[in-house]
């Protein structure tokens, strides 16, 4: 289900697929004031599509393609951090 | 992330897919995996490392730190219907306990399999007794469950 892509000159980036996110496109200036609220347990997880790396291969991964499976999503501050 | 990789075989046995997300590019993910993580985890990182460079997905989940420009340490348990069952968010200096996340997933899986007829009491571990919520249990939890069992 992940879509492979070739490494080009541009850094690959992804997108959120939630309709709400499209409507509230954030400009640089508004970024700081942009309201960010915690999602709710018991509510649908917002869908997204992001480029990823696994086993020497770059691919795009879409959360909604994991429907029917349990998914453990981990955000972390950055590569080469220590914890 | 190597701690998550270490738990990965156990998570896989439970049918759980893992996705990690940071603001680093996929090229940096590759370098981190090549130069460090592959030395900590045999065979390298077994799950996709995703790149959310502008923080939009982090914002959507409420874990993006606008001032630092990075994601906080947040983890989400999503069920087969795409529903968020649990999350935990921490500031960067404290690492997570992946075994506890696994325990929670096992508890959610049990509850789902029982179609809501069973619940797991505090500190429940796989194999231990569950509670069967219903009129008979009201005021009677003390008869079927002891506080010590939650340790």
gemmi code that builds the backbone of each chain (N, CA, C; Angstrom):
import gemmi

chains = {
    "A": [
        ("UNK", (0.797, -1.215, 0.000), (0.000, 0.000, 0.000), (0.841, 1.282, 0.000)),
        ("UNK", (2.075, 1.254, 0.556), (2.880, 2.492, 0.432), (3.307, 2.694, -1.015)),
        ("UNK", (3.307, 3.946, -1.485), (3.691, 4.243, -2.858), (5.160, 4.644, -2.913)),
        ("UNK", (6.005, 3.828, -3.564), (7.430, 4.182, -3.633), (7.644, 5.430, -4.476)),
        ("UNK", (8.683, 6.217, -4.122), (9.058, 7.346, -4.977), (10.571, 7.442, -5.020)),
        ("UNK", (11.070, 8.091, -6.098), (12.517, 8.229, -6.246), (13.000, 9.485, -5.536)),
        ("UNK", (14.215, 9.423, -5.014), (14.778, 10.595, -4.358), (15.172, 11.610, -5.413)),
        ("UNK", (14.576, 12.803, -5.375), (14.896, 13.851, -6.341), (15.646, 14.975, -5.668)),
        ("UNK", (15.707, 16.135, -6.339), (16.418, 17.271, -5.782), (15.616, 17.962, -4.696)),
        ("UNK", (14.287, 17.825, -4.774), (13.456, 18.478, -3.787), (13.251, 17.553, -2.601)),
        ("UNK", (13.212, 18.170, -1.402), (12.926, 17.348, -0.236), (11.455, 16.960, -0.271)),
        ("UNK", (11.160, 15.654, -0.192), (9.770, 15.220, -0.267), (9.003, 15.671, 0.968)),
        ("UNK", (7.775, 16.131, 0.775), (6.962, 16.490, 1.928), (5.568, 15.935, 1.736)),
        ("UNK", (4.837, 15.856, 2.831), (3.521, 15.230, 2.791), (2.417, 16.210, 3.050)),
        ("UNK", (1.241, 15.672, 3.308), (0.095, 16.543, 3.521), (-0.910, 15.879, 4.437)),
        ("UNK", (-1.647, 16.704, 5.178), (-2.740, 16.155, 5.968), (-3.913, 15.998, 5.032)),
        ("UNK", (-4.683, 14.926, 5.211), (-5.798, 14.675, 4.307), (-7.129, 15.037, 4.943)),
        ("UNK", (-7.061, 15.619, 6.143), (-8.299, 16.005, 6.819), (-8.872, 17.243, 6.156)),
        ("UNK", (-10.162, 17.257, 5.838), (-10.753, 18.392, 5.138), (-10.606, 19.702, 5.906)),
        ("UNK", (-10.697, 19.662, 7.213), (-10.612, 20.868, 8.034), (-9.276, 21.572, 7.832)),
        ("UNK", (-8.217, 20.779, 7.699), (-6.879, 21.351, 7.573), (-6.767, 22.160, 6.285)),
        ("UNK", (-7.455, 21.731, 5.236), (-7.425, 22.441, 3.965), (-8.029, 23.838, 4.111)),
        ("UNK", (-9.123, 23.912, 4.859), (-9.819, 25.188, 5.008), (-9.001, 26.181, 5.827)),
        ("UNK", (-8.232, 25.673, 6.764), (-7.495, 26.568, 7.655), (-6.025, 26.615, 7.283)),
        ("UNK", (-5.729, 26.778, 5.990), (-4.352, 26.948, 5.536), (-3.696, 28.070, 6.338)),
        ("UNK", (-2.573, 27.735, 6.959), (-1.977, 28.702, 7.872), (-0.866, 29.486, 7.191)),
        ("UNK", (-0.919, 30.799, 7.264), (0.152, 31.620, 6.702), (1.265, 31.713, 7.745)),
        ("UNK", (2.446, 32.104, 7.306), (3.592, 32.194, 8.210), (3.284, 33.065, 9.428)),
        ("UNK", (2.620, 34.221, 9.155), (2.327, 35.163, 10.225), (1.350, 34.599, 11.243)),
        ("UNK", (0.373, 33.903, 10.725), (-0.681, 33.388, 11.604), (-0.238, 32.153, 12.383)),
        ("UNK", (0.868, 31.584, 11.967), (1.292, 30.305, 12.523), (1.282, 30.280, 14.048)),
        ("UNK", (1.872, 31.293, 14.646), (2.012, 31.311, 16.103), (0.666, 31.357, 16.809)),
        ("UNK", (-0.275, 32.113, 16.175), (-1.580, 32.239, 16.825), (-2.511, 31.085, 16.452)),
        ("UNK", (-2.080, 30.350, 15.438), (-2.950, 29.274, 14.966), (-3.377, 28.394, 16.129)),
        ("UNK", (-4.651, 28.153, 16.177), (-5.170, 27.339, 17.275), (-4.790, 25.895, 17.045)),
        ("UNK", (-4.238, 25.325, 18.060), (-3.877, 23.923, 17.984), (-4.564, 23.242, 19.154)),
        ("UNK", (-5.429, 22.311, 18.865), (-6.079, 21.651, 19.994), (-5.812, 20.161, 19.940)),
        ("UNK", (-5.821, 19.572, 21.098), (-5.564, 18.142, 21.216), (-6.740, 17.390, 20.604)),
        ("UNK", (-6.449, 16.333, 19.892), (-7.553, 15.531, 19.365), (-8.194, 14.769, 20.519)),
        ("UNK", (-9.374, 14.242, 20.297), (-10.118, 13.596, 21.385), (-10.071, 12.082, 21.270)),
        ("UNK", (-9.940, 11.425, 22.426), (-10.042, 9.963, 22.389), (-11.491, 9.608, 22.085)),
        ("UNK", (-11.672, 8.530, 21.344), (-13.018, 8.131, 20.942), (-13.438, 8.778, 19.630)),
        ("UNK", (-12.613, 9.696, 19.116), (-12.908, 10.372, 17.845), (-11.993, 9.810, 16.751)),
        ("UNK", (-12.400, 9.952, 15.470), (-11.559, 9.444, 14.384), (-10.186, 10.121, 14.363)),
        ("UNK", (-9.153, 9.349, 14.068), (-7.805, 9.904, 13.936), (-7.731, 10.675, 12.620)),
        ("UNK", (-7.251, 11.940, 12.641), (-7.152, 12.712, 11.393), (-6.250, 11.995, 10.387)),
        ("UNK", (-6.715, 11.918, 9.141), (-5.947, 11.205, 8.117), (-4.792, 12.084, 7.625)),
        ("UNK", (-3.747, 11.457, 7.127), (-2.619, 12.201, 6.565), (-1.883, 11.329, 5.569)),
        ("UNK", (-1.109, 11.976, 4.718), (-0.197, 11.244, 3.826), (1.176, 11.874, 3.957)),
        ("UNK", (2.178, 11.066, 4.288), (3.526, 11.588, 4.510), (4.560, 10.705, 3.820)),
        ("UNK", (5.674, 11.332, 3.368), (6.767, 10.524, 2.839), (7.489, 9.834, 3.977)),
        ("UNK", (7.969, 8.631, 3.727), (8.650, 7.891, 4.780), (9.808, 7.084, 4.253)),
        ("UNK", (10.597, 6.582, 5.190), (11.757, 5.764, 4.841), (11.656, 4.425, 5.550)),
        ("UNK", (11.825, 3.336, 4.811), (11.849, 1.992, 5.404), (12.682, 1.073, 4.533)),
        ("UNK", (13.649, 0.393, 5.137), (14.457, -0.603, 4.436), (15.033, -0.127, 3.106)),
        ("UNK", (15.648, 1.052, 3.116), (16.308, 1.545, 1.913), (15.362, 2.073, 0.853)),
        ("UNK", (14.106, 2.218, 1.192), (13.102, 2.641, 0.201), (12.316, 3.858, 0.697)),
        ("UNK", (12.174, 4.867, -0.154), (11.320, 6.007, 0.164), (9.919, 5.753, -0.398)),
        ("UNK", (8.896, 5.954, 0.407), (7.511, 5.745, -0.040), (6.599, 6.745, 0.633)),
        ("UNK", (5.418, 6.930, 0.046), (4.401, 7.741, 0.696), (3.454, 6.828, 1.466)),
        ("UNK", (3.143, 7.234, 2.680), (2.286, 6.411, 3.540), (1.039, 7.195, 3.917)),
        ("UNK", (-0.106, 6.528, 3.791), (-1.382, 7.160, 4.103), (-1.997, 6.426, 5.308)),
        ("UNK", (-2.386, 7.174, 6.333), (-2.942, 6.532, 7.536), (-4.197, 5.727, 7.214)),
        ("UNK", (-5.069, 6.279, 6.347), (-6.348, 5.605, 6.082), (-6.169, 4.230, 5.437)),
        ("UNK", (-4.986, 3.993, 4.863), (-4.741, 2.675, 4.266), (-4.490, 1.600, 5.323)),
        ("UNK", (-4.385, 2.031, 6.576), (-4.174, 1.084, 7.669), (-5.484, 0.697, 8.355)),
        ("UNK", (-6.609, 1.164, 7.797), (-7.922, 0.786, 8.351), (-8.022, -0.734, 8.443)),
        ("UNK", (-8.574, -1.208, 9.556), (-8.684, -2.653, 9.757), (-7.538, -3.189, 10.589)),
        ("UNK", (-6.573, -2.303, 10.893), (-5.442, -2.718, 11.724), (-5.285, -1.774, 12.908)),
        ("UNK", (-4.672, -2.255, 13.959), (-4.301, -1.380, 15.066), (-3.049, -0.625, 14.644)),
        ("UNK", (-3.002, 0.662, 14.923), (-1.838, 1.476, 14.538), (-1.299, 2.214, 15.763)),
        ("UNK", (0.005, 2.181, 15.903), (0.698, 2.865, 16.990), (1.502, 3.995, 16.353)),
        ("UNK", (1.052, 5.233, 16.518), (1.718, 6.385, 15.899), (2.562, 7.112, 16.947)),
        ("UNK", (3.858, 7.255, 16.678), (4.777, 7.902, 17.621), (5.382, 9.158, 17.029)),
        ("UNK", (5.078, 10.302, 17.606), (5.780, 11.535, 17.246), (7.000, 11.671, 18.149)),
        ("UNK", (8.097, 12.220, 17.616), (9.275, 12.437, 18.457), (10.003, 13.687, 17.977)),
        ("UNK", (10.787, 14.313, 18.885), (11.358, 15.639, 18.591), (12.322, 15.662, 17.410)),
        ("UNK", (13.114, 14.642, 17.215), (14.009, 14.725, 16.079), (15.007, 13.589, 15.994)),
        ("UNK", (15.471, 13.309, 14.778), (16.528, 12.318, 14.583), (17.780, 12.769, 15.312)),
        ("UNK", (18.563, 11.834, 15.745), (19.831, 12.075, 16.449), (19.642, 12.744, 17.807)),
        ("UNK", (18.408, 12.759, 18.323), (18.242, 13.197, 19.718), (18.505, 11.979, 20.596)),
        ("UNK", (18.589, 12.207, 21.906), (19.199, 11.163, 22.737), (18.254, 10.234, 23.477)),
        ("UNK", (17.014, 10.659, 23.669), (16.139, 9.831, 24.501), (15.357, 8.823, 23.655)),
    ],
    "B": [
        ("UNK", (13.560, 5.945, 19.595), (12.855, 5.163, 18.587), (13.366, 3.721, 18.558)),
        ("UNK", (14.602, 3.531, 19.029), (15.129, 2.170, 19.072), (14.357, 1.337, 20.098)),
        ("UNK", (13.825, 2.002, 21.158), (13.031, 1.282, 22.153), (11.743, 0.759, 21.529)),
        ("UNK", (11.167, 1.554, 20.633), (9.959, 1.106, 19.931), (10.317, -0.060, 19.017)),
        ("UNK", (11.468, 0.062, 18.348), (11.920, -1.008, 17.455), (12.125, -2.303, 18.234)),
        ("UNK", (12.626, -2.161, 19.475), (12.869, -3.327, 20.319), (11.561, -4.046, 20.655)),
        ("UNK", (10.487, -3.277, 20.839), (9.174, -3.848, 21.167), (8.443, -4.311, 19.910)),
        ("UNK", (8.985, -3.950, 18.749), (8.261, -4.176, 17.497), (7.804, -5.627, 17.298)),
        ("UNK", (8.675, -6.627, 17.562), (8.222, -8.008, 17.352), (6.993, -8.343, 18.203)),
        ("UNK", (6.983, -7.833, 19.439), (5.833, -8.077, 20.323), (4.589, -7.368, 19.773)),
        ("UNK", (4.773, -6.143, 19.301), (3.643, -5.394, 18.741), (3.118, -6.091, 17.488)),
        ("UNK", (4.049, -6.617, 16.700), (3.670, -7.308, 15.473), (2.818, -8.540, 15.763)),
        ("UNK", (3.197, -9.255, 16.860), (2.416, -10.434, 17.263), (0.977, -10.047, 17.581)),
        ("UNK", (0.794, -8.811, 18.022), (-0.544, -8.331, 18.363), (-1.245, -7.723, 17.140)),
        ("UNK", (-0.574, -7.788, 15.985), (-1.158, -7.240, 14.760), (-1.138, -5.728, 14.719)),
        ("UNK", (-0.148, -5.135, 15.377), (-0.083, -3.668, 15.449), (0.929, -3.131, 14.438)),
        ("UNK", (0.531, -2.123, 13.663), (1.439, -1.443, 12.740), (2.012, -0.213, 13.444)),
        ("UNK", (3.276, 0.079, 13.183), (3.922, 1.221, 13.834), (4.305, 2.270, 12.788)),
        ("UNK", (4.076, 3.541, 13.090), (4.535, 4.654, 12.258), (5.199, 5.667, 13.172)),
        ("UNK", (6.429, 6.093, 12.853), (7.039, 7.155, 13.647), (7.074, 8.422, 12.792)),
        ("UNK", (6.954, 9.573, 13.452), (6.875, 10.844, 12.726), (7.734, 11.915, 13.401)),
        ("UNK", (8.589, 12.585, 12.625), (9.288, 13.763, 13.123), (9.362, 14.782, 11.991)),
        ("UNK", (9.939, 15.964, 12.270), (10.017, 16.999, 11.232), (11.241, 16.817, 10.340)),
        ("UNK", (12.053, 15.804, 10.622), (13.245, 15.571, 9.797), (12.845, 15.051, 8.418)),
        ("UNK", (13.685, 15.318, 7.423), (13.407, 14.825, 6.070), (13.667, 13.320, 6.011)),
        ("UNK", (13.118, 12.662, 4.994), (13.351, 11.217, 4.852), (14.832, 10.928, 4.618)),
        ("UNK", (15.567, 11.913, 4.082), (17.001, 11.703, 3.859), (17.734, 11.634, 5.206)),
        ("UNK", (17.305, 12.497, 6.137), (17.917, 12.465, 7.471), (17.526, 11.174, 8.192)),
        ("UNK", (16.257, 10.744, 8.004), (15.837, 9.462, 8.587), (16.802, 8.354, 8.135)),
        ("UNK", (17.102, 8.374, 6.829), (17.982, 7.331, 6.279), (19.359, 7.397, 6.932)),
        ("UNK", (19.897, 8.616, 7.080), (21.227, 8.766, 7.688), (21.235, 8.316, 9.147)),
        ("UNK", (20.162, 8.668, 9.873), (20.090, 8.283, 11.296), (20.040, 6.763, 11.427)),
        ("UNK", (19.236, 6.167, 10.550), (19.096, 4.719, 10.551), (20.428, 4.057, 10.169)),
        ("UNK", (21.073, 4.582, 9.105), (22.343, 4.020, 8.629), (23.441, 4.113, 9.687)),
        ("UNK", (23.537, 5.288, 10.315), (24.709, 5.571, 11.134), (24.542, 5.264, 12.612)),
        ("UNK", (23.318, 5.237, 13.100), (23.160, 5.016, 14.532), (22.163, 3.906, 14.869)),
        ("UNK", (20.919, 4.057, 14.398), (19.879, 3.120, 14.835), (20.176, 1.686, 14.433)),
        ("UNK", (20.772, 1.507, 13.255), (21.063, 0.147, 12.803), (22.099, -0.516, 13.705)),
        ("UNK", (22.840, 0.312, 14.484), (23.814, -0.247, 15.422), (23.147, -0.589, 16.760)),
        ("UNK", (21.951, -0.038, 16.979), (21.240, -0.285, 18.232), (20.191, -1.381, 18.083)),
        ("UNK", (19.676, -1.523, 16.877), (18.621, -2.503, 16.620), (19.068, -3.424, 15.494)),
        ("UNK", (19.096, -4.721, 15.772), (19.535, -5.658, 14.742), (18.578, -5.622, 13.550)),
        ("UNK", (19.130, -5.485, 12.382), (18.310, -5.462, 11.174), (17.753, -4.082, 10.861)),
        ("UNK", (18.015, -3.115, 11.735), (17.546, -1.746, 11.483), (16.110, -1.527, 11.938)),
        ("UNK", (15.631, -0.315, 11.669), (14.275, 0.055, 12.098), (13.243, -0.657, 11.211)),
        ("UNK", (12.343, -1.431, 11.831), (11.435, -2.276, 11.054), (10.119, -1.616, 10.655)),
        ("UNK", (9.950, -0.326, 10.968), (8.695, 0.350, 10.613), (9.023, 1.648, 9.865)),
        ("UNK", (8.051, 2.192, 9.100), (8.319, 3.409, 8.330), (8.570, 4.608, 9.243)),
        ("UNK", (9.615, 5.385, 8.924), (9.895, 6.631, 9.630), (9.398, 7.752, 8.734)),
        ("UNK", (8.337, 8.434, 9.168), (7.686, 9.428, 8.317), (8.218, 10.831, 8.584)),
        ("UNK", (8.055, 11.689, 7.567), (8.579, 13.049, 7.626), (7.441, 14.066, 7.530)),
        ("UNK", (7.298, 14.867, 8.581), (6.249, 15.902, 8.638), (6.956, 17.249, 8.766)),
        ("UNK", (7.599, 17.673, 7.648), (8.542, 18.790, 7.726), (7.940, 20.124, 8.125)),
        ("UNK", (6.705, 20.394, 7.710), (6.106, 21.681, 8.074), (5.263, 21.580, 9.339)),
        ("UNK", (5.223, 20.406, 9.937), (4.506, 20.241, 11.213), (3.000, 20.197, 11.084)),
        ("UNK", (2.485, 20.138, 9.853), (1.028, 20.189, 9.683), (0.308, 19.001, 10.305)),
        ("UNK", (0.904, 17.825, 10.183), (0.263, 16.651, 10.773), (0.387, 16.716, 12.298)),
        ("UNK", (1.546, 17.181, 12.782), (1.721, 17.367, 14.225), (0.699, 18.345, 14.795)),
        ("UNK", (0.435, 19.427, 14.039), (-0.581, 20.409, 14.474), (-1.945, 19.762, 14.565)),
        ("UNK", (-2.239, 18.942, 13.570), (-3.534, 18.259, 13.501), (-3.746, 17.381, 14.743)),
        ("UNK", (-2.650, 16.827, 15.227), (-2.733, 15.931, 16.391), (-2.449, 16.672, 17.696)),
        ("UNK", (-2.117, 17.955, 17.608), (-1.903, 18.757, 18.817), (-0.567, 18.532, 19.491)),
        ("UNK", (0.428, 18.056, 18.743), (1.715, 17.762, 19.368), (2.878, 18.588, 18.795)),
        ("UNK", (2.525, 19.582, 17.926), (3.599, 20.368, 17.315), (3.955, 21.554, 18.204)),
        ("UNK", (5.223, 21.710, 18.518), (5.692, 22.825, 19.335), (6.113, 23.970, 18.403)),
        ("UNK", (5.260, 25.003, 18.311), (5.501, 26.099, 17.356), (6.819, 26.822, 17.643)),
        ("UNK", (7.149, 27.013, 18.914), (8.356, 27.766, 19.266), (9.623, 27.013, 18.887)),
        ("UNK", (9.641, 25.722, 19.176), (10.845, 24.938, 18.909), (10.866, 24.397, 17.478)),
        ("UNK", (9.684, 24.358, 16.844), (9.624, 23.836, 15.480), (9.808, 22.333, 15.406)),
        ("UNK", (9.479, 21.643, 16.493), (9.578, 20.176, 16.490), (8.305, 19.578, 17.086)),
        ("UNK", (8.186, 18.271, 16.973), (7.053, 17.570, 17.581), (7.398, 17.253, 19.028)),
        ("UNK", (6.382, 17.285, 19.870), (6.580, 16.760, 21.224), (6.489, 15.237, 21.140)),
        ("UNK", (6.871, 14.596, 22.240), (6.860, 13.140, 22.237), (5.431, 12.661, 22.473)),
        ("UNK", (4.705, 12.419, 21.401), (3.309, 12.008, 21.542), (3.079, 10.662, 20.900)),
        ("UNK", (2.309, 9.821, 21.565), (1.993, 8.541, 20.926), (0.492, 8.292, 20.997)),
        ("UNK", (-0.028, 7.707, 19.899), (-1.457, 7.531, 19.728), (-1.759, 6.075, 19.405)),
        ("UNK", (-2.772, 5.518, 20.079), (-3.221, 4.158, 19.778), (-4.516, 4.270, 18.980)),
        ("UNK", (-4.475, 3.788, 17.736), (-5.616, 3.916, 16.827), (-6.168, 2.523, 16.520)),
        ("UNK", (-7.478, 2.348, 16.677), (-8.075, 1.017, 16.505), (-8.384, 0.726, 15.031)),
        ("UNK", (-8.809, -0.513, 14.710), (-9.036, -0.874, 13.297), (-10.111, -0.036, 12.605)),
        ("UNK", (-10.964, 0.661, 13.362), (-11.952, 1.549, 12.752), (-11.395, 2.959, 12.538)),
        ("UNK", (-10.116, 3.173, 12.900), (-9.517, 4.495, 12.744), (-9.854, 5.437, 13.879)),
        ("UNK", (-10.308, 4.883, 15.002), (-10.666, 5.696, 16.161), (-9.481, 5.769, 17.128)),
        ("UNK", (-9.179, 6.968, 17.618), (-8.110, 7.123, 18.606), (-8.605, 6.592, 19.947)),
        ("UNK", (-7.962, 5.574, 20.457), (-8.376, 5.001, 21.743), (-7.578, 5.575, 22.907)),
        ("UNK", (-6.335, 6.002, 22.641), (-5.514, 6.525, 23.737), (-4.386, 7.370, 23.178)),
        ("UNK", (-3.925, 8.335, 23.969), (-2.698, 9.023, 23.594), (-1.946, 9.463, 24.847)),
        ("UNK", (-0.683, 9.793, 24.637), (0.170, 10.282, 25.723), (1.124, 11.280, 25.083)),
        ("UNK", (1.276, 12.446, 25.699), (2.187, 13.454, 25.143), (3.139, 13.913, 26.235)),
        ("UNK", (4.418, 13.951, 25.928), (5.424, 14.353, 26.911), (6.379, 15.367, 26.287)),
        ("UNK", (6.985, 16.189, 27.149), (8.039, 17.078, 26.665), (9.259, 16.212, 26.337)),
        ("UNK", (10.140, 16.713, 25.475), (11.213, 15.882, 24.926), (12.153, 15.142, 25.903)),
        ("UNK", (12.528, 15.709, 27.071), (13.605, 15.050, 27.822), (13.274, 13.687, 28.430)),
        ("UNK", (11.985, 13.353, 28.545), (11.636, 12.066, 29.159), (11.161, 11.076, 28.087)),
        ("UNK", (11.791, 9.932, 28.061), (11.443, 8.897, 27.088), (10.208, 8.126, 27.510)),
        ("UNK", (9.636, 7.434, 26.527), (8.399, 6.709, 26.859), (8.666, 5.290, 27.349)),
        ("UNK", (7.615, 4.671, 27.873), (7.683, 3.273, 28.274), (6.837, 2.481, 27.290)),
        ("UNK", (7.497, 1.878, 26.302), (6.764, 1.237, 25.221), (6.018, 0.004, 25.718)),
        ("UNK", (6.561, -0.649, 26.763), (5.887, -1.833, 27.311), (4.509, -1.449, 27.857)),
        ("UNK", (4.416, -0.255, 28.444), (3.119, 0.213, 28.949), (2.157, 0.472, 27.782)),
        ("UNK", (2.672, 1.021, 26.688), (1.821, 1.221, 25.506), (1.295, -0.123, 25.011)),
        ("UNK", (2.170, -1.118, 25.021), (1.769, -2.457, 24.552), (0.683, -3.026, 25.469)),
        ("UNK", (0.869, -2.830, 26.779), (-0.142, -3.311, 27.735), (-1.497, -2.676, 27.446)),
        ("UNK", (-1.478, -1.378, 27.163), (-2.735, -0.681, 26.871), (-3.375, -1.223, 25.591)),
        ("UNK", (-2.546, -1.472, 24.578), (-3.088, -2.014, 23.320), (-3.740, -3.369, 23.587)),
        ("UNK", (-3.074, -4.207, 24.409), (-3.635, -5.523, 24.728), (-4.974, -5.383, 25.451)),
        ("UNK", (-5.066, -4.396, 26.349), (-6.315, -4.157, 27.070), (-7.417, -3.700, 26.105)),
        ("UNK", (-7.078, -2.758, 25.200), (-8.075, -2.285, 24.229), (-8.511, -3.413, 23.298)),
        ("UNK", (-7.572, -4.290, 22.943), (-7.917, -5.403, 22.061), (-8.874, -6.361, 22.763)),
        ("UNK", (-8.624, -6.593, 24.058), (-9.502, -7.493, 24.820), (-10.918, -6.908, 24.912)),
        ("UNK", (-10.984, -5.625, 25.233), (-12.291, -4.966, 25.356), (-13.038, -5.038, 24.031)),
        ("UNK", (-12.311, -4.780, 22.925), (-12.933, -4.809, 21.597), (-13.430, -6.218, 21.266)),
        ("UNK", (-12.588, -7.223, 21.564), (-12.969, -8.607, 21.270), (-14.200, -9.027, 22.066)),
        ("UNK", (-14.354, -8.463, 23.275), (-15.504, -8.827, 24.117), (-16.732, -8.016, 23.736)),
        ("UNK", (-16.600, -7.167, 22.713), (-17.681, -6.268, 22.275), (-18.219, -5.429, 23.432)),
        ("UNK", (-17.314, -5.013, 24.297), (-17.693, -4.112, 25.387), (-18.285, -4.807, 26.605)),
        ("UNK", (-18.298, -6.137, 26.622), (-18.861, -6.830, 27.788), (-17.836, -6.961, 28.906)),
        ("UNK", (-16.565, -6.720, 28.570), (-15.529, -6.797, 29.603), (-14.763, -5.479, 29.672)),
        ("UNK", (-14.259, -5.174, 30.869), (-13.430, -3.991, 31.063), (-12.208, -4.413, 31.864)),
        ("UNK", (-11.106, -3.666, 31.689), (-9.899, -4.042, 32.425), (-9.691, -3.083, 33.588)),
        ("UNK", (-9.578, -3.611, 34.810), (-9.379, -2.747, 35.979), (-7.987, -2.117, 36.002)),
        ("UNK", (-7.780, -1.185, 36.917), (-6.499, -0.488, 37.047), (-5.347, -1.488, 37.141)),
        ("UNK", (-4.275, -1.198, 36.445), (-3.077, -2.024, 36.549), (-3.226, -3.408, 35.938)),
        ("UNK", (-4.301, -3.626, 35.181), (-4.535, -4.942, 34.561), (-3.345, -5.366, 33.710)),
        ("UNK", (-3.034, -6.644, 33.783), (-1.992, -7.222, 32.929), (-2.627, -8.373, 32.164)),
        ("UNK", (-2.130, -8.662, 30.953), (-2.688, -9.772, 30.177), (-2.729, -11.053, 31.013)),
        ("UNK", (-3.832, -11.768, 30.950), (-3.983, -13.008, 31.700), (-4.726, -12.807, 33.012)),
        ("UNK", (-4.737, -11.579, 33.508), (-5.431, -11.327, 34.769), (-6.939, -11.162, 34.556)),
        ("UNK", (-7.674, -11.251, 35.672), (-9.129, -11.176, 35.612), (-9.589, -9.810, 35.108)),
        ("UNK", (-10.707, -9.824, 34.375), (-11.313, -8.577, 33.914), (-12.605, -8.352, 34.701)),
        ("UNK", (-13.216, -7.212, 34.483), (-14.505, -6.928, 35.118), (-15.601, -7.037, 34.059)),
        ("UNK", (-16.784, -7.500, 34.485), (-17.926, -7.591, 33.563), (-18.959, -6.551, 34.007)),
        ("UNK", (-18.897, -5.358, 33.387), (-19.788, -4.287, 33.825), (-21.261, -4.672, 33.630)),
        ("UNK", (-22.103, -4.308, 34.585), (-23.537, -4.607, 34.508), (-24.163, -4.275, 35.836)),
        ("UNK", (-25.482, -4.387, 35.920), (-26.183, -4.029, 37.151), (-25.639, -4.758, 38.385)),
        ("UNK", (-25.267, -6.028, 38.223), (-24.800, -6.812, 39.374), (-23.477, -6.312, 39.931)),
        ("UNK", (-22.710, -5.611, 39.077), (-21.378, -5.180, 39.519), (-21.445, -3.869, 40.312)),
        ("UNK", (-22.544, -3.162, 40.183), (-22.655, -1.854, 40.854), (-22.539, -2.039, 42.370)),
        ("UNK", (-21.568, -1.380, 42.957), (-21.368, -1.470, 44.410), (-20.708, -2.762, 44.847)),
        ("UNK", (-20.379, -3.623, 43.871), (-19.817, -4.927, 44.235), (-18.414, -5.183, 43.705)),
        ("UNK", (-17.779, -4.117, 43.185), (-16.432, -4.309, 42.647), (-15.509, -4.850, 43.740)),
        ("UNK", (-15.729, -4.406, 44.995), (-14.875, -4.839, 46.103), (-14.892, -6.355, 46.289)),
        ("UNK", (-15.960, -7.004, 45.847), (-16.044, -8.464, 46.015), (-15.188, -9.213, 44.989)),
        ("UNK", (-15.060, -8.599, 43.787), (-14.374, -9.327, 42.709), (-12.977, -8.801, 42.400)),
        ("UNK", (-12.624, -7.635, 42.979), (-11.320, -7.059, 42.635), (-10.719, -6.384, 43.842)),
        ("UNK", (-9.451, -6.709, 44.107), (-8.748, -6.105, 45.246), (-7.726, -5.091, 44.733)),
        ("UNK", (-7.534, -4.031, 45.512), (-6.616, -2.963, 45.106), (-5.217, -3.524, 44.809)),
        ("UNK", (-4.827, -4.548, 45.590), (-3.474, -5.116, 45.399), (-3.306, -5.690, 43.986)),
        ("UNK", (-4.410, -6.114, 43.377), (-4.331, -6.687, 42.027), (-3.932, -5.638, 40.992)),
        ("UNK", (-4.055, -4.382, 41.380), (-3.728, -3.308, 40.442), (-2.261, -2.937, 40.449)),
        ("UNK", (-1.477, -3.670, 41.238), (-0.058, -3.314, 41.320), (0.800, -4.160, 40.397)),
    ],
}
model = gemmi.Model(1)
for chain_id, residues in chains.items():
    chain = gemmi.Chain(chain_id)
    for i, (resn, *xyz) in enumerate(residues, 1):
        res = gemmi.Residue()
        res.name, res.seqid = resn, gemmi.SeqId(i, " ")
        for name, pos in zip(("N", "CA", "C"), xyz):
            atom = gemmi.Atom()
            atom.name, atom.element = name, gemmi.Element(name[0])
            atom.pos, atom.b_iso = gemmi.Position(*pos), 0.0
            res.add_atom(atom)
        chain.add_residue(res)
    model.add_chain(chain)
structure = gemmi.Structure()
structure.add_model(model)
structure.setup_entities()
